[in-house]
Amino acid sequence: MRRIDLYNFFPTQAWLNDAAARTAHINGSTPVDRSTYLNTSENKIWNEDGFVNSLKDLGHRKCWYAEVKSEVNLYIDHFRPKLKVTRVTGSYNYPEGGTRPNATGYYWKAYDYNNFRVANDKSNKRKGGYFPLQSGTNSCDIHTGNEAIEDNSIMLLDPCVENDVSLLLYSYNNPKPVFDEVDNAHNYHRAAISIMAYDLEHSLLDRLRRRLLQKCHNYIIEAEKYYQASEFSKFDRPVSFLVEMLNPESEFTMMIHHRLKGSAEEWIEPFVIDVARELNYIE
């Protein structure tokens, strides 16, 4: 997961006006009418071609959660569920705060583009209406017009928040929390819940990550051989490929970044990491 800068996304004024009118409509609707309205195809203006394509382009046609690329199976996920909030299910055990099954959801955020995230089909389906809050936190599931919901202690890592994406790293090709459960239980659980909720350990993603990581490993071996032999004309080729693996257009760049940062080869920092940083591939 790498940070997505929503500040660089600018919907048209016409779209914003339409979204504002539709928000006013659902705010004044009954729960049943609101559900029908939001589930009607022509009211899902977040799926309009021009709008959704611009949003996908912001993340380089990759899932914002899994960092996998797709030209077709990318969907708009409402980070705060628009109709229904559900608990995290399965074997994961966390005392969620303020999350009640069959809650009305954050319907007043249904047309707020700041609440939109781009997700692949696996992440989108697994997340669904999950939106766990920190234990002891109250849910804001009633629209009052001035509800300060931004103060909720959200458990899911948000790809649009820089500090959030830094809480997730990779061990080999497996996503894992940065913090230990004992040393920092809150941030550990945030990362662990997110790995589960975004389906980041799905077998397809695992295979794709393994394949890419092997390619990265092969480039490192090739570059090291030429570096030790002082054959720098040949050294440049694998190094340039490693730099491009950090290009935001590429897949799983954060996994590759963690792999490179954990390498012992003395040339990786100056010839790969620093160059990628100069090209604004990484921060």
C-alpha positions in Angstrom: 0.0 0.0 0.0 1.4 3.4 -1.0 0.0 6.8 -0.3 -2.6 8.2 -2.7 -2.7 12.0 -2.7 -6.4 12.9 -3.1 -5.5 16.6 -2.9 -4.4 16.1 -6.6 -7.9 15.0 -7.6 -10.3 17.6 -8.9 -13.8 16.7 -9.9 -15.7 19.0 -12.3 -17.9 21.6 -10.8 -20.9 20.0 -12.6 -20.1 16.7 -10.8 -19.8 18.4 -7.5 -23.1 20.2 -7.9 -24.8 16.9 -8.8 -23.3 15.2 -5.8 -24.4 18.0 -3.5 -28.0 17.8 -4.8 -28.0 14.0 -4.4 -26.6 14.3 -0.8 -29.3 16.7 0.1 -31.9 14.2 -1.3 -30.7 11.2 0.7 -30.2 13.2 3.9 -33.9 13.9 3.8 -35.0 10.3 2.8 -36.2 7.4 4.9 -33.7 4.5 5.4 -35.7 2.4 2.9 -35.9 5.1 0.3 -32.3 6.0 0.8 -31.2 2.3 0.2 -33.3 2.1 -2.9 -31.9 5.4 -4.2 -28.2 4.5 -3.6 -28.6 1.1 -5.1 -30.1 2.4 -8.3 -27.6 2.4 -11.2 -28.2 5.9 -12.5 -27.7 7.4 -9.0 -24.2 5.8 -8.7 -22.5 8.9 -10.2 -19.2 7.7 -8.8 -19.2 5.2 -11.6 -19.5 7.8 -14.4 -16.7 7.1 -16.9 -15.0 10.5 -16.8 -15.1 10.6 -13.0 -14.1 7.1 -12.2 -11.3 7.0 -14.9 -9.7 10.1 -13.4 -9.8 8.6 -10.0 -8.3 5.4 -11.2 -5.5 7.4 -13.0 -4.7 9.0 -9.7 -3.5 5.6 -8.4 -1.9 4.6 -11.7 -4.6 2.1 -12.5 -3.8 0.1 -9.4 -5.9 -1.0 -6.4 -5.2 1.5 -3.6 -5.2 -1.2 -1.0 -3.3 -4.1 -2.7 -1.2 -2.1 -5.2 -2.1 -4.5 -7.9 -2.8 -3.2 -11.4 -6.0 -3.9 -13.3 -7.6 -2.3 -16.4 -11.0 -3.8 -15.8 -11.8 -5.1 -12.3 -11.3 -1.9 -10.3 -14.2 -0.5 -8.3 -15.1 2.5 -6.3 -15.1 1.5 -2.6 -16.8 3.8 -0.1 -14.2 3.8 2.7 -16.9 4.7 5.2 -19.7 2.3 4.1 -22.6 4.2 2.6 -25.4 1.9 3.6 -24.5 -0.6 6.2 -21.7 -1.2 8.7 -20.7 -4.8 9.5 -18.3 -6.3 12.0 -15.1 -8.0 11.0 -15.9 -11.6 10.7 -13.9 -14.8 10.7 -11.1 -15.8 13.1 -9.8 -12.3 13.8 -10.6 -11.3 17.3 -10.7 -7.6 18.1 -13.1 -5.8 20.5 -14.4 -3.3 17.9 -15.7 0.0 19.2 -18.8 1.7 17.9 -19.4 -0.9 15.2 -22.9 -2.3 15.2 -24.3 -4.8 12.7 -27.0 -3.4 10.4 -26.1 0.2 11.3 -27.4 2.8 8.8 -23.9 3.5 7.5 -22.3 6.8 6.6 -25.0 7.6 4.0 -24.2 11.3 4.1 -20.7 10.4 2.8 -22.1 8.5 -0.2 -21.3 11.3 -2.7 -18.2 12.7 -0.9 -15.4 11.9 -3.3 -12.9 12.2 -0.3 -14.6 9.0 0.9 -13.9 7.1 -2.3 -11.1 4.6 -2.7 -10.2 2.5 -5.8 -10.2 -1.3 -5.0 -9.7 -4.5 -7.0 -12.5 -7.0 -6.9 -11.0 -9.2 -4.2 -10.3 -6.3 -1.8 -13.7 -4.6 -2.6 -15.7 -7.8 -1.8 -13.8 -8.7 1.3 -14.0 -5.2 2.8 -17.6 -4.8 2.0 -19.2 -2.9 4.9 -16.4 -3.4 7.3 -15.4 -0.3 9.1 -14.1 -1.1 12.6 -13.4 1.6 15.1 -11.0 1.5 18.0 -12.4 -0.3 21.1 -14.2 2.3 23.2 -14.9 4.6 20.3 -18.5 5.6 19.6 -19.9 5.2 16.1 -21.3 8.1 14.2 -24.2 6.5 12.4 -26.7 9.3 12.7 -26.3 12.3 10.4 -26.7 15.6 12.3 -25.3 17.9 9.7 -22.2 18.9 11.8 -21.0 15.5 13.0 -17.3 15.5 13.7 -16.8 12.0 12.3 -13.2 12.7 11.4 -12.3 12.3 15.0 -13.3 8.6 15.0 -10.4 6.3 15.8 -10.5 4.3 12.6 -8.9 0.9 12.6 -8.6 0.3 8.9 -5.4 1.7 7.3 -6.3 4.4 4.8 -4.1 4.6 1.6 -4.8 8.4 1.6 -3.1 8.9 5.0 0.7 8.9 4.9 1.1 7.8 8.5 -1.2 4.9 7.9 0.6 3.4 4.9 3.8 3.4 7.0 2.3 0.9 9.4 2.4 -1.9 6.9 5.5 -3.6 5.6 6.5 -6.9 3.9 8.4 -9.9 5.2 9.5 -11.6 2.0 6.3 -11.2 0.0 3.9 -11.3 2.9 2.3 -8.1 4.2 2.7 -7.7 7.9 2.3 -5.1 10.7 5.3 -2.9 11.4 4.7 -3.0 15.1 4.6 -5.9 17.5 1.4 -6.7 19.2 2.9 -6.3 22.6 5.0 -3.1 21.9 2.2 -1.3 20.2 -1.1 -3.2 20.2 -3.2 -0.4 18.6 -1.1 0.0 15.5 -0.5 -3.7 15.3 -4.2 -4.4 15.2 -4.8 -1.6 12.7 -2.4 -3.3 10.3 -3.5 -6.8 11.0 -7.2 -6.0 10.6 -6.4 -4.2 7.3 -4.5 -7.1 5.9 -7.5 -9.3 6.6 -10.2 -6.8 5.5 -8.5 -5.9 2.2 -7.7 -9.5 1.5 -4.0 -8.7 1.1 -3.1 -12.4 1.6 -5.3 -13.7 -1.2 -3.6 -16.5 -3.1 -3.6 -14.6 -6.4 -1.9 -11.6 -4.9 0.6 -14.0 -3.2 1.5 -15.5 -6.6 1.9 -12.2 -8.3 4.1 -10.8 -5.4 6.3 -13.9 -5.4 6.8 -13.7 -9.1 7.8 -10.0 -8.9 10.0 -10.5 -5.9 11.9 -13.3 -7.7 12.5 -10.9 -10.6 13.8 -8.3 -8.1 16.1 -10.9 -6.6 17.5 -11.9 -10.0 18.2 -8.3 -10.9 20.1 -7.8 -7.6 22.2 -10.9 -8.2 23.0 -9.8 -11.7 23.9 -6.2 -10.6 26.0 -7.4 -7.7 28.0 -9.7 -10.1 28.8 -6.8 -12.4 29.4 -4.4 -9.5 32.0 -6.7 -8.0 33.7 -7.1 -11.4 33.6 -3.3 -12.0 31.8 -3.9 -15.3 29.6 -0.8 -14.9 28.3 -0.7 -18.4 26.6 -4.0 -17.7 25.8 -3.0 -14.1 23.5 -0.2 -15.3 21.0 -2.5 -17.0 19.7 -4.5 -13.9 20.0 -1.4 -11.8 17.8 0.6 -14.1 15.2 -2.2 -13.9 15.3 -2.1 -10.1 14.7 1.7 -10.2 11.7 1.2 -12.5 10.3 -1.4 -10.1 9.8 1.6 -7.7 8.0 3.7 -10.3 4.5 4.4 -9.1 3.3 3.0 -12.4 4.6 -0.4 -11.3 2.9 -2.9 -9.1 3.8 -3.7 -5.4 6.3 -0.9 -5.2 6.2 -0.9 -1.4 7.1 -4.6 -1.3 10.0 -4.0 -3.6 11.1 -0.9 -1.5 11.1 -3.0 1.7 13.1 -5.7 -0.1 15.7 -3.3 -1.3 16.0 -1.4 2.0 16.7 -4.7 3.7 19.5 -5.7 1.3 23.1 -5.6 2.3 24.6 -4.6 -1.1 26.4 -1.3 -0.7 25.3 0.0 -4.2 21.5 -0.3 -3.6 21.1 2.9 -1.6 23.0 5.3 -3.9 22.2 3.7 -7.3 18.6 2.5 -6.7 17.0 4.1 -3.7 18.5 7.6 -4.1 17.9 7.6 -7.9 14.3 6.6 -7.4 13.9 9.3 -4.8 15.3 11.9 -7.2 12.8 10.8 -9.9 10.0 11.2 -7.3 9.2 7.5 -7.5 9.4 7.2 -3.7 9.4 9.7 -0.8 
